[in-house]
């Protein structure tokens, strides 16, 4: 008899904690059904369709992380080997939604067990109560389901929850929130999180922001709204700490939003993004200021003549290079964007790019950014270069 586990939750959004439970469950069950509980009486941050999409995309994220797990291990992350089943067995996980009782949905879908996750000691009593109630409900139905409680295996995920991830984002701590969810889920979260910032920059911004979202979710894995959020987060941090002082925050923030608007993997992508802004704002003074700042993110741009704000946006765009926690995910998701290239061709082009960075006397133009990121950036780049050398 096939062993099928039913793992229920709101998954708004799905976190790495949830995924670790699914991971462990796949070691004991032939299939895991992820049940999205829908409560029509409560306002939902994410629709049913959005939650299904986030679960699906997060599983794809983990398959890529498993494929390139050596890149993650270089930067201290644990292996995703438990998701090998997902990579090779496409029906290992089903996703369903329901608004009635969890027990009924599990029985309707042929489950043999209910799976519950336990993150911290305080979860134990609540899980025991839930298990008891489910047994009583099953008795009325003269049905049986095994009860399985799976503890979160990794200590760093103990306090990961959907509510904590959303709370961090509400504080503008988008970078820390990246540890709680996979890249594709984080990018979806940023669609809602960044809208107030964008709307506050220009008049009649809602329609323009909708267009921005469409561009940033199209065949992207690194150059998403998460990258924009990353830059805005560090802009706020560096300003708060007194390390930088921008001359024109409106132009700078708009340039951050639009600097990767065009991403067709062509040499003139940055120039095309700048041209779009000039057209959008009818070649006004603001458009010129924003376009000039966008051009400062061009990788071959000379840094000697950069203005203060040009230096800031250039270094914000490079900040991920000096991030010891997130660099591995950056490297993997950049590879995903160039998935149409063979491993050998990508390794060759990526190695050349990384080596050119190392040849620079300094990666970061602004002194404050250099002090914070330069050393770690060079270490990260050297390690990634060594990884691709084997191809």
Secondary structure, DSSP 8 states (H G I E B T S, - for coil): ---EEEEEE--TT--HHHHHHHHHHTTT-SEEEEEEE--TTS--SS-HHHHHHHHHHHHHHHHHHHHTHHHHHTTT----GGGHHHHH-TTSEEEEEESS-HHHHHHHTT-SEEEEEE-STTHHHHHHHHHHHHHHHHHHTT---EEEEEE---GGGTT--HHHHHHHHHTT-HHHHTTTS-HHHHHHHHHHHTHHHHHTTSTTHHHHHHHHHHHHTSS-SSSSHHHHHHHHHHHHHHHHTTS---S-HHHHHHHHHHTTS--SSSTTHHHHHHHHHHHHTTT-HHHHHHHHHHHTTSTT--STT--HHHHHHHHHHHGGGG-TTTHHHHHHHHHHHTTTS-HHHHHHHHHHHHHHHHHSS-S-SSHHHHHHHHHHHHHHHHHHHHHHHT-
